């Protein structure tokens, strides 16, 4: 079974040759020649242009504007085995979602998703009580440790202004 990583979403067409913009890109996954799963089929990326923040792709079998428009809104997925190696203290969003969040051994909640904000990425933590979700910036002062194998993240609620 293939383990897929989310690489972005097919956005609006770009030009007439089947190219399209990518929304919410995970740029390191979107390289020329990589196989992506899009629209229910694996297709090779045949063009990569634009910037990391706003990439433009064309994939095999998508040769005109109408083909690109038909893929609009589809997720772009890349097999984890094709993903580049991560540096220490880097994780794929898929590995963080579902982790249980603790502070000094006290359970806080579960990571719902990873959000990219202008200043940094943050974990959205669904709390175990009725309070609104907690946003935890992925910075050393807020996150003490991450263990993706155990699906546990230790945070500092005091630093986040939530301490008792």
N, C-alpha and C positions, 0 to 999 in steps of 0.2 A: 504494500500500500504506500502511495506517495504522500509525503508530508509537504503541504504547500504553504508558502509564505505569500502574503498579500503584497503586491508590487504597485498597486494603484487601481484606478478606474478609467475606462475609456471615456474621454471627454468629447468635445466637439471636433468635427473634421478640420483638417488643415490642408488646404489646397485641393487638387483634383486627383492625386495619385493614390489615395487610400490612406494617407497619413492622418494621424489624429493627435490631439493634445491628451495628456495624461493628467487626471485630477488626483490629488492626494498621493503623489508618487513616493515610492521608496526607491530613490534614485540608484543606490548601489546594486539593486537587483535588475535594473533595466539597462542591460548592455547589448550592444550590437551582436547578433548571432545567438542570443540566449533563447531557449524554448520557453514560451509562456502558454498557460492555459487561459484561453479567452473565448467566450461564446461557445463553450462546450468542446472546443478542439484545441489540441496543442499546435502552436504555430511558432515559427522562428521569427525573431525580430530582424527585419531586413533594412531598416533605417532607424537611426537614433540621432536626433537633432535637438535644438532648443537648449535649455539649461536644466540643471538638476532640479530646480524648483518648478520648472514648467517644461518638462520634456515633450518632444514630439516623436512619435513612433509610427512605423508601418510594419505590418506583420504579413507573413505569407498568406495568400488567398484573399487579401484585402487590397484590391487594385484600383479602386475608384472611390469617389466621394460617397456614393450611395452605400458601398460596402462598409466604409468607416462609420457612416451614420447608423447603419443597422447594428453595429457593435456598441453603440453609445450606451453608457451606463453599466456595461459588463465589467466584472472584476478581472484584473490581470493577476495571475498567480504564477509563481516560479517555484519549482521543486527545491526544497531546502538543500538537497545535495548539490545543487548548482550555485547556491548562494556563496558570496565571498566569506572568508573567515572573518570573525569579529575580533576586535581588540578586547583586552581585559576590561571588565566593567561596561561592556556593551551587550545588549540583548535584542532579540527580535520581539516586536510587540506581541506576537502570538505566544511567546514564552512567558510573558508577564501577566497576560489576561488570565484570570482564574487563580492567581496566587493569593494566599491568605496573608493579610497584613497584620502585623503585631507591633506593639510598643511595650518593651520590657516584659515580654511574655503574655501580655494582655491582648486578646484578639480585638482588632479594630473593624475589620471587614474584608471584602474580597475585591481585587482589581477588576473593574468592569471594562476599562479600555485605556489605551495610551493616547494622550492628546498632544499635538504639537502646537505650542503657543509661541508667540514671537520671541520670548526670552529664553525658553527652554521647553523640554518635553515634561509632561506631568502625568502621574497616574491618577485616574479617577477611581476612587475607592468607594464602593457601595457599603455603607455602614451596616452593622448588625442591629442597630437600634433605629429609631424613627428620624434621626437627624439627617439633614441633606448630605449628599455625597461629599467626600473629602477629596480635595485636590492636593496631591503631594508632588512637588517639583523633584525631578530626578537630579538632585544635587547632593553632594556628600553630607552637608549639614542636616538634610531632611531624611535621607535614606542611609541607615547604618549598614545594612547588608541585604544582598539578594541571593537566594538559593533557588535557581529555577528547577533543579532536580527534585528538591523537596517541596517546591511550589510555595515558598515562604519569603516574605519581605519584612524586614525589621525597620521601622521608622521611628523618628523622634517627634512625638506629639508636642513636647515642650517647645521645640524649635518652631513648630507649625502654629504656635499660639493656642494649642488645644490642651496643654498640660494642666493637671489638677493643681 
